[in-house]
Every structure is written in structure tokens, then in C-alpha cells.
Amino acid sequence: MDEIALAAIAGMLPLILLPQLPGFYICLLMAIGTIAGCWLNHKLSLLAAILLLSMLWGTHNGHSLLKQTESLSLGKKELIAEIKTINLHQSDSQLVTSKIEHVDGELLFPPVYFRSRWEGQESYCAGQKWQLNANLRPVHALLNEGGFDSQRWALANRWPLTGRISSKTVINAECSLRQRLITHVQQAIAPLDNGAVLMALAFGEKGLIKPEDKLLMQRTGIAHLIAISGLHIGIAAWFGYLLARGLQYCLPLKYMDYRFPLIISELTLLTYTWLAGGNAPAVRAAVALSLWLLLRFMRVKCHPWQIWLWCVALLLMSDPMSILSDSFWLSCFAVAALIFWFQWAPLPKRVGHSWRWAVLRWAHLQLGMTILLLPIQVGLFHGVNLASFAANMWAVPIVSLSTVPLVLLGVMGTGILPALITEKTWFIADQSLSLAFWGVKRFAGEWFYLSEATVALSLVGWGSVMAWRLGWLSMFPATVIGVFSVLIVWFNRAEGEKWRVDMVDVGHGLAVLISKNGKGVLYDTGNRWERGSAAEMNILPLMRWRNIQLEQIIISHAHADHRGGLDAMRKAFPLATLRESTVDSPLPCHAGVSWQWQGLSFTALWPEKAGVISENDDSCVVRVSDGNFSVLLTGDIETAAERKIVSIYRGALQSTILQVPHHGSNTSSTPPFLRAVAPELAISSSSRFNKWHLPAQKVMARYRNAKVAWRDTSRSGQLSVHFYDKYWRINGFREQIFPRWYHRRFGVSGDNE
């Protein structure tokens, strides 16, 4: 059984790494191999058959989802969809998730989800069915190193589409029982200080939590407390078990059966999973705990690693796309860490189970989780708060032993218990949360961003525990330390490049990072919007992941898609100097200005002089050169500016790399300008779906006719140009840096492009 589970898991793992899904003929070979393995009827051949069958199942799911995405993005569709998003009445405009059940009158199986914006607070509720006329688009992520991979997240959750609804008609206006229950509870707890967090703990609905509270929980490492997952489902099961045992003590002896508490425990955890909306982490925890309860019910004794293997295999076979989910790996990693810690670094037996050692046992558990979860903490969140150990030591017992049971009692008592009792229950739960946050705020220390270089270092915790328990550390200390040191150095070896240029994928906007020796110069800062900016979402994560210290900022001109993230960048790097083409700029950026930085020559070619305002044709044009290779940064200059620049500089414009002016607009990249620059490569920053249809097809044709290689962020994501002594190379995120099948451009090529 264990070998079967291992083979099933191994067959799914390639889905994370494959640059493209296997085609028909490879799948046919795998099918033949599966049949042959079964026919041979040998243990190894059968395991190989299970592995191939698992791989086929995962590949089929991937192909099916991509095919559905492509089909649904073909023009306007008539849909019958069920609303899944709970209406919390928090704003007039909300992103609503809907499950598509029928398309143009035909049943869609398996169903997929899409998101669309609905106007009006009372226009929908969860559980309703609507007939919608909608144009659907595939999800297209902005992909950069160190950034959030929303494309992989969308596939993992089977939400590969967004939509614009042109008309809608309600088919069934009745709200779901869960929506009605949430609305009732929301009204009851609205006056409480921590009502938003109570809603998250009760129903998994985090939409009402204030951004500053979310940031506090993330920075102190207790964000897991408001995400209904293994901890909460386990507490619910334990709560149900205790209730059942308490009830048994009130019944005759013949009802003292061990199976009754297990059944009530299972019903309680299933109820809580339903209350959580069946979100993926809650379902995964419910499946794992249900398997464990079933084994207890059948009195089957198993090793914890066996149960872990069976649970992981069962989860992957039931939903292969979950292998792309960060939360799936976080859950699996956390449980594995617990098993490993208690098996390899247990407390002395004299500690026992006495209550007087409870704090020590809890500290031991928390220490293990802190050390062993560090690799996934670095990989997923790219940072750590050194005070998170203390924050969890304080908050987790309060929330686990007090808040969650009270929340369950409050929800279960709604409409059953007298209003006064439920009101007092919610009040006490609120006060317990206030106590938890009171302590947590004392540990809200500085968040330390960690770079890619720390990933190898974060694995030292696992290696150290193993080396200690196996006796290697005491017998061969120098060897163990030497091996760790060599591995860390090897993982962090330098590529040998002299300098590099990264065009950050910021959608419609521009941000170009020039870096050398761990220092950086940023040309433009991308766009901004109501609740954030490209700097916060794309540029800063990239710089932190690569551990780049910004020393200079150059703003080409005043448009928001070029300077929108300036405030965020200056807040993150207050010592960085600023250059603009306006008269009030701290440092100038106009023709005649030049400077040296890290051995690179920066020469401003345009505008002719500083102005009061800076429009497209006033963009600061800068040429960066190392003596062998050069990059021309052009901002948004258009035809008039290009002509003047060519007339002034002519052959002096020649550059190896050209940043395509004005995102590839037809008003730029004139043939004389291209002939004067004579670039080997043109790189363009644009979004895939934009109302201007940039880059223009005519412009791309001009570059092709001039025999200039073309790359753009809408197709490649982040573009990185690496310069060496005698050559240069370019890597795109989608093609070279992180080529994966789930990073491809989904849907119909050319749609809105």
C-alpha cells in the first residue's frame, strides 16, 4: 500500500516541472506502458504501471482544463452559472466568483470557475443561479522573479478565466443556506471589535478584515490562524469528540462505545468544512482527518508516515491540479515537519504528559515548526519575522483552545440557543481575540525580506537535525560543516555576468532595472492604482528576491504608468537619488548630462533641456554602456522626438538593446530611428489585454523587416538581458527563467491583442 501511494505521488510530481504537457503520442506510449506493466504482473512492473497511470491522469486533467479555457475564451458565451462568492455587503463593486455549469445550452464537466465584477450590493448572493452573456478571458499573470504566480494559483483552484458580463438574468434567486447563515451571524457580531476576524474563523470569509490587520498577522507569522485549514478542522473534530464523550457520561453504560465519539467528530469536522465554503485547505484537512478517523474506527494501527503518504496520494488523485497549489505544499510540509520533529527530535520521556510540562511541550513543538518550515517560508513568503516564534507561542493556544471552540458554539447555537447565550458566546470569543492581538502586537517586529540566496541556508535546519540524530555531528563535525558550507556556496554561485538589465513585467507601464554588484538603477517605476502599485506588486519583490540595493531612480516622464510607483520605491529606498527631465528634479536628466555608476556610462540624450512638465515627447532618453554593449532607454518618445534625436546624434545612437518607445505604439519606432539605433534586440513593455492593442502589428513588422529580434513582456513576462565580456544573452520568464506548462499564454492567441 505504501509503495502504491509513493508511485501515485511520483507520477504527479512532473506536473510541477514540465515545460509543456505531454502530447498525444507520449500519452499513448504511457498508456501502452501501463497496460504492459499490468500484464507482466510483477511488483516493480505494477508500481511502474501505477506511476504511469498517475502521470496520465494528471496530464489528462491539465489538458482538459486548458482545452476548456481555450474553448470558453472564443467570443461571447451564454452561460448558466452558480454564484459562489458570499455577499458581505462591503462595497458597491465586488469581484464575484461563479461556477460555470452550462455553456450555450450544453453541460460543462468538470465545471470551471471565472471571476467578474458585479455592481451593486444587493445584486447577487451565493447559491443563486444566473443566465449570463459574457466575454471570458484567460487569466494572464504578470510573471517576475520573487513575485506571486497568479497564473499557477488560478489553475490550482480551477479559476482560469475572468469575464465581462453584458447581460444577466436570474434563474433561481434563492440564496444558499450558508449565505443566509453568514448574513445572520454578520449582523449579530457587527458591533464587536474583532467581528471581521470572527467571520474569517467561522466561515473562512476574510474580505472584511482591514489591510493593516492582515499585514500584522502576516508579519507576525500568525496569518495561518485565520485561514481555515488543518489546525481549525482538527480543533473542530476534537470539539465534537469531547461533546460526544461528555454526552456518553450522561447515558447508560451500554452506550459507552468508542465509535460514537468518532462519528460525532467526523460530523463536526464535515460541518465546519461546509461552513468554510469547502475551500481547498479545509477540504484537504477534512480528507486527511477522515482517513485517520476511519482507521481509528476500524482499529487499524499505522505509522504516521504511512497515513501521510496515503493522504497525499488520495488528495492528488482526487484533484491533480492541487499539486500546483502553494497551500497544498504548505499543508503537506507542515504535517511532514511535525512527524519528522517528533520522530527525530523528541523530548525526554520524563517530560511525560503532565500539565506542568505543557508550556515546554508547546515550545518544543513551536520550535520545530519554526525551524523546519523555514524553507517553505522563504520560498512562498520571501521573508521572516524573528519574533514569529513568540507571537505563535502566545496566540495559537488562545485561538485554538478558546476562540475557535467558542466560534463553533456560536455558529451551531444560532437559531437554536437563546439569543442571550449566543450573544455572550460571541462576546467572549471577541474578547479572547482581543487578548491574542494584544500580545501579538508586542511581537510585531521588523519583517526581514530574504533573497534567493537564503533558500539553501534555510534547509540547514532539516540537515542539522538528521546529522545530530544519526551521530554524524559528533563523529564527523568538520565533515558535516564542510559539506553544508560547500552546498550553500554551490547553490549561491555567481553566474559570471558583468551586469544585467531586467525589464520588469508590470503590465501596461514601464520599469527597467539595471543592476551590477548587488546595486541597482531603476528607469521608471510602473503604474499605480487605488490600493497599490506595480512597485509594490512586481518591482520590489524582484529586487528583494535578488537582494538588489537601489541607488538611483530615473523617471522618464510624468505619466502615471511610468512614475506611478515612485512613492513606494522612495519609501523602500529613501537614500536613492532621483533624476527627471523637469526643472524641479533633484538631479537633471536632459541632453548634455552624463554620469558614471559602477563602471557603466550613463548619457542623457533627450530632451534638449529641462521643462516645467514632461509629456511623451519630453521623456528622458538615456544610453547605458559598458564600452562593448549598450542599452537605449527611450520612455514614451514619439515621431517628433525621434526625428530630432536622429538629426542630432545619428550614428551615436547605435545600441545593442533598444527599449521599444511608447510600448510599441504606431506613433513611435519610425524607420529612420530604427536605422540610426540599429539594435540587435528590441524589448517592449506592454500588457496582454490592453485597449490600445499594443504593441501594434505594424510596429512589430517594422522590427522584423529591419531584422531586429523582438521580445515583449506580454509574451515572455520578465525579460532579463545578461552582459558578459564578449557576449550577451536574453532570458524570458515564461521561456527560459521558469518555463512551465502553466506559464503559457492560455486561451485564444490574438484575443484583444
C-alpha positions, -999 to 999 in steps of 0.1 A, spaced: 0 0 0 28 24 9 46 17 -24 14 23 -43 9 57 -27 46 66 -34 41 56 -71 9 76 -74 26 107 -59 57 103 -81 35 101 -112 20 135 -103 53 153 -95 63 160 -131 32 184 -134 52 209 -114 83 209 -136 72 201 -172 77 230 -197 47 216 -216 22 188 -211 29 155 -229 13 153 -263 -9 125 -278 19 102 -288 37 104 -255 5 98 -237 -2 68 -260 33 54 -250 25 59 -213 -9 41 -218 9 12 -235 35 11 -207 6 10 -181 -10 -20 -199 23 -38 -202 31 -32 -165 -2 -48 -155 2 -77 -179 37 -86 -166 21 -88 -131 54 -82 -113 57 -60 -82 80 -35 -99 61 -35 -132 28 -29 -113 43 0 -95 56 14 -128 21 10 -142 6 29 -113 32 57 -117 24 60 -155 -13 58 -148 -10 86 -123 10 107 -147 -17 101 -174 -44 111 -150 -26 144 -141 -18 151 -178 -55 145 -188 -66 170 -161 -42 196 -173 -51 192 -210 -88 192 -201 -85 225 -181 -65 242 -209 -89 230 -235 -119 243 -216 -101 276 -211 -94 280 -248 -130 270 -258 -146 294 -233 -125 323 -245 -138 320 -280 -161 350 -283 -193 357 -263 -209 328 -245 -243 322 -229 -237 307 -195 -257 292 -167 -236 298 -136 -239 294 -98 -227 323 -76 -200 310 -52 -189 343 -36 -205 353 -4 -220 388 -5 -206 406 26 -222 439 15 -188 456 19 -188 477 -13 -208 487 -43 -185 468 -67 -171 433 -60 -152 406 -78 -176 376 -78 -166 340 -84 -191 319 -104 -191 282 -113 -200 276 -149 -224 247 -153 -237 251 -188 -223 268 -219 -245 276 -248 -270 251 -236 -245 222 -230 -234 208 -197 -198 217 -188 -180 189 -169 -159 193 -150 -172 227 -141 -147 257 -141 -148 290 -124 -145 326 -135 -144 359 -119 -162 391 -129 -170 424 -114 -206 430 -102 -220 464 -94 -244 470 -65 -245 455 -30 -278 437 -34 -273 423 -69 -263 388 -60 -259 362 -33 -241 329 -30 -262 299 -43 -282 319 -69 -282 306 -105 -279 331 -133 -281 331 -171 -252 353 -182 -240 366 -215 -203 371 -210 -170 375 -228 -144 354 -210 -107 359 -210 -80 336 -198 -60 345 -167 -27 361 -177 -3 368 -148 25 393 -146 54 370 -141 86 381 -124 112 365 -101 101 368 -65 66 377 -74 32 360 -68 24 334 -95 -13 342 -100 -14 320 -131 -4 289 -113 -27 298 -84 -56 302 -109 -51 267 -124 -46 251 -90 -81 265 -80 -96 258 -114 -103 296 -118 -86 301 -152 -109 328 -165 -121 363 -159 -152 378 -175 -171 409 -186 -208 404 -183 -230 422 -208 -264 409 -196 -277 387 -168 -310 371 -158 -316 354 -125 -329 318 -128 -330 309 -91 -329 339 -68 -328 318 -36 -296 323 -15 -278 292 -2 -282 282 34 -246 292 41 -251 327 27 -282 331 49 -264 319 79 -234 342 73 -257 372 68 -274 364 101 -241 360 120 -226 390 104 -254 412 117 -251 397 151 -213 403 155 -211 436 136 -207 457 168 -178 436 181 -142 449 177 -129 418 160 -161 409 141 -142 406 108 -117 381 122 -145 361 138 -162 359 103 -129 345 90 -127 319 117 -163 309 114 -167 309 76 -133 314 60 -145 348 47 -116 372 50 -130 401 29 -139 423 59 -105 422 76 -87 455 74 -55 456 53 -35 467 84 -48 437 104 -39 413 76 -4 428 74 0 425 112 -9 388 111 13 381 81 43 399 95 40 381 129 35 347 113 0 341 126 -19 345 93 -25 308 94 -48 313 123 -75 329 102 -72 305 72 -94 276 80 -72 246 74 -57 216 93 -55 233 127 -91 245 127 -106 213 113 -86 194 138 -99 216 166 -135 211 153 -130 173 153 -116 174 188 -145 197 199 -170 172 185 -152 143 202 -153 160 236 -190 168 232 -198 132 223 -177 119 253 -195 143 276 -228 131 263 -219 95 268 -212 101 305 -248 111 309 -261 79 292 -263 43 305 -231 22 304 -241 2 273 -238 34 252 -201 39 262 -189 28 227 -157 41 213 -172 46 178 -199 71 188 -173 100 196 -155 92 163 -188 95 143 -197 128 160 -161 140 155 -164 133 118 -198 150 115 -184 181 133 -154 184 110 -176 179 79 -199 207 92 -170 230 98 -157 223 63 -190 232 49 -191 264 69 -157 272 54 -173 270 20 -154 239 11 -122 258 5 -93 237 -7 -72 237 26 -103 228 46 -112 200 23 -77 186 23 -76 187 61 -111 170 62 -100 142 39 -68 136 59 -87 136 93 -115 115 79 -90 89 68 -74 89 103 -108 86 120 -117 57 96 -85 39 106 -93 45 143 -129 33 137 -116 1 121 -89 -2 148 -61 -3 122 -28 8 136 -5 27 111 27 47 113 22 84 109 43 84 77 20 58 62 -11 79 69 8 110 55 16 91 23 -19 78 18 -34 112 24 -11 130 -1 -18 103 -27 -55 104 -21 -56 142 -24 -36 143 -56 -56 116 -73 -89 133 -64 -76 167 -77 -43 166 -96 -43 203 -101 -38 207 -63 -2 199 -69 2 234 -82 -12 249 -50 11 266 -25 -13 259 3 -13 222 -6 25 220 -2 24 242 29 -1 217 45 19 186 34 52 202 45 38 213 79 24 178 87 57 162 75 77 186 96 56 176 127 61 139 122 98 144 115 103 166 145 87 143 170 104 113 155 139 128 152 140 153 180 116 141 207 115 155 242 129 133 270 104 107 283 104 123 318 86 153 304 56 129 300 20 142 297 17 162 329 2 196 326 32 212 344 52 204 313 26 218 289 44 250 281 77 232 275 59 207 251 43 236 233 76 255 230 92 223 217 65 219 190 66 255 180 104 255 178 103 225 155 77 242 132 97 274 131 130 257 121 116 231 97 91 253 79 118 279 72 124 266 37 88 269 26 85 302 45 114 316 24 101 300 -8 65 312 -5 67 345 15 103 355 8 108 367 44 106 360 81 98 378 113 122 366 140 95 373 166 70 349 150 80 321 174 70 343 204 38 355 185 27 319 178 36 308 213 11 334 226 -16 335 200 -21 299 189 -32 285 223 -56 313 229 -72 310 194 -71 272 194 -84 265 229 -107 294 233 -117 314 202 -123 285 177 -145 264 201 -165 295 211 -169 304 174 -182 269 167 -205 271 196 -218 305 185 -224 293 149 -240 260 160 -262 278 185 -275 303 160 -313 299 159 -312 271 184 -298 285 217 -314 316 233 -301 348 218 -286 360 250 -264 329 252 -252 332 216 -246 369 221 -224 362 252 -206 334 233 -196 358 205 -187 385 231 -163 361 249 -148 349 216 -142 386 206 -125 392 240 -103 362 235 -92 376 201 -85 410 217 -63 392 242 -45 373 214 -39 405 194 -28 424 225 1 400 229 8 397 191 13 434 187 42 432 212 59 409 188 53 429 156 89 434 150 106 441 116 99 418 87 131 406 72 130 401 35 151 371 24 166 367 -10 170 336 -33 205 331 -18 189 321 16 169 292 2 198 268 6 206 282 40 170 276 51 175 238 46 202 237 73 175 230 100 165 197 85 201 187 78 212 196 113 185 175 130 193 145 108 231 149 113 226 152 151 203 121 154 224 100 132 255 109 152 273 125 123 277 158 140 296 143 170 316 118 150 325 140 119 318 176 129 343 191 104 330 169 75 293 179 82 301 216 84 323 213 53 295 196 33 269 222 44 293 250 35 301 236 1 264 230 -7 254 266 3 283 281 -17 273 259 -47 237 269 -46 247 306 -44 274 305 -70 277 336 -92 268 334 -129 298 354 -140 278 381 -157 293 417 -156 259 434 -154 223 429 -163 191 447 -174 157 434 -163 125 447 -179 100 440 -152 66 427 -162 44 454 -149 16 452 -174 9 485 -192 37 506 -179 75 506 -178 101 496 -152 137 487 -163 162 476 -136 199 480 -143 220 460 -118 256 453 -110 275 441 -79 242 439 -59 234 476 -67 207 489 -89 194 518 -111 157 519 -119 144 535 -150 107 542 -144 85 527 -117 54 513 -134 18 522 -128 -3 527 -97 -39 520 -87 -62 527 -58 -48 501 -34 -13 495 -46 12 499 -74 35 480 -97 64 489 -74 48 470 -45 35 441 -65 63 435 -91 94 456 -87 102 454 -50 96 416 -48 120 411 -77 147 434 -61 143 417 -27 145 382 -41 177 392 -58 189 413 -29 194 444 -50 200 477 -32 186 506 -53 209 536 -56 193 557 -84 158 562 -98 153 578 -133 118 589 -143 113 593 -180 82 615 -178 52 623 -157 26 598 -169 12 575 -142 22 543 -160 59 554 -157 61 571 -123 31 556 -105 53 535 -82 78 563 -73 64 569 -38 67 532 -29 102 530 -43 114 560 -24 98 547 8 116 514 4 149 531 -6 149 566 9 186 572 0 182 565 -37 188 596 -58 161 608 -83 165 621 -118 138 636 -140 135 658 -171 117 686 -152 132 718 -138 123 709 -102 140 675 -103 167 669 -76 191 657 -104 189 666 -141 181 642 -169 184 661 -202 208 663 -232 243 670 -221 241 653 -188 262 622 -182 275 603 -152 293 571 -142 278 543 -120 295 510 -111 318 514 -142 288 519 -165 284 552 -185 250 569 -185 244 595 -211 211 615 -213 203 623 -249 168 639 -247 150 663 -240 172 692 -251 165 710 -219 145 706 -187 109 716 -188 81 725 -165 61 694 -174 71 662 -192 48 646 -217 56 616 -240 80 636 -263 97 650 -232 108 616 -220 143 614 -207 162 592 -232 193 575 -216 220 554 -232 238 530 -208 271 515 -220 299 493 -207 322 501 -236 312 469 -255 275 467 -252 248 493 -247 211 498 -239 190 527 -251 161 536 -228 135 557 -246 105 561 -224 74 571 -245 90 593 -272 70 596 -304 77 605 -340 86 642 -334 111 635 -307 126 605 -327 132 627 -357 150 654 -337 171 628 -318 182 612 -351 191 646 -366 212 655 -336 230 622 -329 227 600 -359 253 572 -357 259 579 -320 225 564 -312 237 529 -322 229 505 -293 229 468 -287 195 467 -270 166 491 -276 137 496 -252 108 500 -277 94 535 -274 59 540 -262 51 503 -256 52 496 -294 27 523 -304 23 531 -341 33 567 -334 69 556 -325 97 534 -338 99 552 -371 122 536 -397 149 563 -396 151 559 -358 155 522 -361 182 526 -388 201 550 -366 199 528 -335 205 496 -354 198 474 -324 203 437 -322 174 432 -299 142 453 -291 124 447 -258 89 461 -252 68 465 -221 31 460 -225 1 441 -211 -15 412 -230 -51 426 -228 -50 464 -234 -75 487 -250 -48 502 -273 -39 468 -288 -2 474 -281 23 465 -294 9 474 -328 13 448 -355 27 474 -379 54 483 -354 64 447 -349 66 443 -387 90 472 -389 113 455 -365 111 422 -384 118 440 -416 148 456 -400 159 421 -389 158 431 -352 150 404 -327 118 412 -307 108 403 -272 80 417 -251 67 413 -216 32 404 -226 45 372 -242 76 365 -220 69 381 -187 101 395 -171 129 400 -196 165 397 -184 195 406 -205 228 394 -191 260 410 -203 294 393 -202 328 402 -215 323 392 -251 286 383 -255 251 389 -241 220 367 -238 184 373 -230 161 352 -209 123 354 -207 105 343 -175 80 321 -194 105 306 -218 139 304 -200 138 315 -164 109 294 -153 95 275 -183 64 256 -172 33 245 -189 11 265 -166 30 297 -176 20 295 -212 -4 321 -227 -38 304 -222 -68 309 -244 -71 321 -279 -39 337 -293 -46 372 -306 -77 378 -285 -77 416 -276 -40 418 -285 
